[in-house]
Amino acid sequence: MEGKNFNRIKVVLAERETSQKDLAAALGVTPGTVSTWCRNFKQPEIQTLFKIACILKVEASCLISPMDAVDYVFQPAK
């Protein structure tokens, strides 16, 4: 799954004209932690994702990238 973007934190930060450093301070984490999320090397915990959404004044769903339909095919339970 390398090269996949699972979150849109970097995009939403740019849209809100908020720096990674400011988000880190608001969350009480290091700027390096926010950087790893923005580069999609790691993903924030779900509770943190909701905190980020509150800070950036967006719905949490706006921070999550949709799955690529090619990578995921729904298979109903048997």
Secondary structure, DSSP 4 states (H G I P E B T S, - for coil): -TT---B-HHHHHHHTT--HHHHHHHHTS-HHHHHHHHTTSS---HHHHHHHHHHHTS-GGGGBPPPPTTT-------
